[in-house]
Amino acid sequence: MHESHIASELLKIALGKAKENKAKKITKIYINLSKKDHITPENLKFHLKVLTKDTIAQGVEIEIKKANKTYIENIEIE
């Protein structure tokens, strides 16, 4: 469940950033995904979609690009 753990950690970060900004909704998450994590963007998106159910990120658009390390580049909020 390596993918689920990474997705969970990324979601925690996004939700924390949204809370700091008193957001009601996360509309888009921009993620840089490390090649070292051996996860496909599609698999990460799937796990994030499952984890966002019943959160302010439910239905979020997810943009992923390959990078040297995995992190959230930015989020869009309402």
Secondary structure, DSSP 4 states (H G I P E B T S, - for coil): -HHHHHHHHHHHHHHHHHHHTT-S-EEEEEEEEEGGG---HHHHHHHHHHHTTTSTTTT-EEEEEEESS-EEEEEEE-
